[in-house]
Every structure is written in structure tokens, then in C-alpha cells.
Amino acid sequence: MKFATRAIHAGQAADVATGATIVPIYQTSTFTQSAPGEHKGFEYSRSGNPTRQALETCLASLESAAHGLAFASGLAAENAVLSLLRPGDHVVAGEDLYGGTGRLLRQVFAPLGIRTTFVDTSDGAALSAALEPSTRLVWVETPSNPLLLVTDIAFAAKVTHDNRALLVVDNTFATPYLQRPLELGADIVVHSTTKYAGGHSDVVGGAVLVDDPGLASQLTFYQNAAGGVPGPFDSWLVLRGLKTLALRMRAHCENAASVAAFLASRSEVESVYYPGLPSHPGHELAGQQMSGFGGMVSLRLAGGRDAALHFLQALTYFSLAESLGGVESLASYPAEMTHASLPAEDRERRGISGGLVRLSVGVEDIDDLLADLEQALEASRG
Ligand SMILES: *Cc1c(COP(=O)(O)O)cnc(C)c1O
């Protein structure tokens, strides 16, 4: 089965009990047993629920993984992965990372004795140099947030494995439609299914995908023991979103490419960050390890913070909001929104400041999006 077919059919056979064509929302906490320990595969919904199981099967299929685990949020999924570590273990993580991932490493796991070195993982030499004998995990986000830097997954897998560590890739931005890290050598894929997987900005969720049976059993134990699972309705919403992932990603890529080209032609814009532009440093690599360049575009306005605030204020179809990956276009100001939890000097050094704006380009009609951006750029001149 091809990708778009698996998105609609994997884990989603007609319901055995009723013939329901769509996987039902099994809104139950528990399952009746015919005798102690005799049941139909489900006992209690923290340990397993049929709606969640359908989602886990579908996600695993899309990521070319043998095992899928769904969580209540992307950060709950990340927490499960980081719980594989023990005090004294060291992590190497990308510095251009989702703000909440950095916060989890710095403020939750560092106090437990798990140290992280943050480096630009798109720089192979910097990545290799950051590995230590005690490094157990390398955490990569590609394309990254908000600068859309591209990390070579196959190279990262090689240096990570040479160091006897595990490579984790946060595949939220690319989605399995555009990039499948396990096929490139990664050990663990994490997702915020809140974003493109769900796709409609109406649910918060996360997932972990692995091939290795040992890792799968440790993570399954953790999922049940710590309990950060999604409810049946949230699982169902993500599963419904996945059905149109292929269609949506094609539309996101097409619109984002037009938006990036338009922004690059405007004098108000100092730079555009989009892997699909030949001027982007990761363009060639993205073309090799991804089958499209995604729906996220960042831009730097020449007029700095004031221009950015005027621009954001003037947009109509792009809502000023955190999050990304929904059918509707969103705009954010990373320095004071998604990346506000970063130390100020880190933000400055990496250029997450001044005129930097991040767009999640939706699937509205491109003419309306370009007209909206054009009038907002005019307004940004103040
Ligand atoms: C949103 C996001 C997360 C966190 O996911 P939540 O569902 O908000 O907990 C992690 N990584 C990336 C790249 C994200 O965009």
C-alpha cells in the first residue's frame, strides 16, 4: 500500500462488532472480562484503548515504524523518550529547537542529573564535536524551528551510532509524508500530532515511533506506568486528520513555495528562511532527504521589531497565534511567543529577535494569502 492509502486504511478496518466503517470513539475507561484475566485484548484505557490503538497503528505505518505509541501531547511523548535516560547520561540537542523541548531539557531533566549540550546540528563538525563518552541521546529537529535549518539525518545517525547513542528526530515540521527519519537511520521519531498530523488546530497530541522491539517495550512500559495517554476522542481527531495528510501537505508545500518566492521579491524583507529556496543553506540536502519543502516559512523584516509588529497587526488571514500545521494560516513572533522561554542572549545570538516572523502557511487560496501578505508588508513600513 502507498502512503495516501495507508493514511486512510492502516489500523482502520471496519469495526468487528458492528461493521462501523469509521473507527468508533471507544469512550470507555474499562472493559468487561468474561473471567478474571479473560478479555478481548483491552483491560483499562490507560494501558490500551481500541481508538488509540488504531491511531498508533496508522502512525507507525506512515513513519515506516514497527511500533507506534500515542501520547497526550508532543511534550508528553518527548518526556517518555527522555525517561529512557539515567542520571549522568548526556544529551546533544539542536540549538534551534522547539522552545518547549529546550525547556524540558533545561528545567526538568537537567536538575535530575541529565546534562544537555546544545549545538547547531546542521553543522556536521559541531555535532560530532559535541558527542561525549556519556552521550546516550542525540536530539535533532529538522527542518528546525524557527530558522528552518536542515540537519543531515543519515550523517547524524552515523556519528550517533559510532558513539553508541540513540538518534531521536522530531519530525513534526516535515511529517512522514515528506520525510521518514527511521528509513534514514534514526532510532526514534517523535511528533507533536497537534500540528500537521491532526492538521485542524483542534486537538493536542503526541507520538513516538520506533522499530527496535527493546525500545518499544521500554516505552510501552513507560506509557502505561506514567500514564500520559490521549483520550479516545483526541485519538480519533488525530486519526481523522491523518486521512488527509497527503492532500494537505501537497497544498501546504505549494502555497509555502509561492509565499517564500513572493516574500523574497519584496524590499521590506531582509531575508526569507525556506528550505525550498535555492539560496537556503539546506536546500540541496532538503531536496535529498525530503520529498517536499514543507509549509513553514520564516522572514526577517528589514524594519526590525516595529515593522514586525505592524506587519503582524495588519494580517487578516494569518492569525497571530502560537502553534502551526493547521489548514488555516498562522503567524507568530518567535522572540516573544514560541521562543520566549529561551535565555535572552541565546535568542539574540541566533537571530530570534528584531524583525523575525514565522509563518505557518495554510491551505487557503494562494491569491488571498499573497494579497494579505502584500497589504501587511505595506503596513509594516509604519
Ligand atoms: C508543538 C511542538 C512540540 C510540542 O508539542 P505539544 O503537542 O505542544 O506538546 C514539539 N516539537 C515541535 C517541533 C513542535 O512544533
The ligand as an SDF file (V2000), in Angstrom:
LIG
                    3D

 15 15  0  0  0  0  0  0  0  0999 V2000
    4.4950   21.8930   19.2050 C   0  0  0  0  0  0  0  0  0  0  0  0
    5.7690   21.1710   19.0940 C   0  0  0  0  0  0  0  0  0  0  0  0
    6.2000   20.3070   20.1140 C   0  0  0  0  0  0  0  0  0  0  0  0
    5.4270   20.1280   21.4020 C   0  0  0  0  0  0  0  0  0  0  0  0
    4.1900   19.5170   21.1920 O   0  0  0  0  0  0  0  0  0  0  0  0
    2.8820   19.7850   22.0800 P   0  0  0  0  0  0  0  0  0  0  0  0
    1.8540   18.9590   21.3790 O   0  0  0  0  0  0  0  0  0  0  0  0
    2.6020   21.2570   22.0670 O   0  0  0  0  0  0  0  0  0  0  0  0
    3.1810   19.2970   23.4530 O   0  0  0  0  0  0  0  0  0  0  0  0
    7.3670   19.6230   19.9180 C   0  0  0  0  0  0  0  0  0  0  0  0
    8.1090   19.7860   18.8050 N   0  0  0  0  0  0  0  0  0  0  0  0
    7.7420   20.6050   17.8230 C   0  0  0  0  0  0  0  0  0  0  0  0
    8.6110   20.7500   16.6100 C   0  0  0  0  0  0  0  0  0  0  0  0
    6.5630   21.3320   17.9250 C   0  0  0  0  0  0  0  0  0  0  0  0
    6.2130   22.1700   16.9400 O   0  0  0  0  0  0  0  0  0  0  0  0
  1  2  1  0
  2  3  1  0
  2 14  2  0
  3  4  1  0
  3 10  2  0
  4  5  1  0
  5  6  1  0
  6  7  2  0
  6  8  1  0
  6  9  1  0
 10 11  1  0
 11 12  2  0
 12 13  1  0
 12 14  1  0
 14 15  1  0
M  END
$$$$
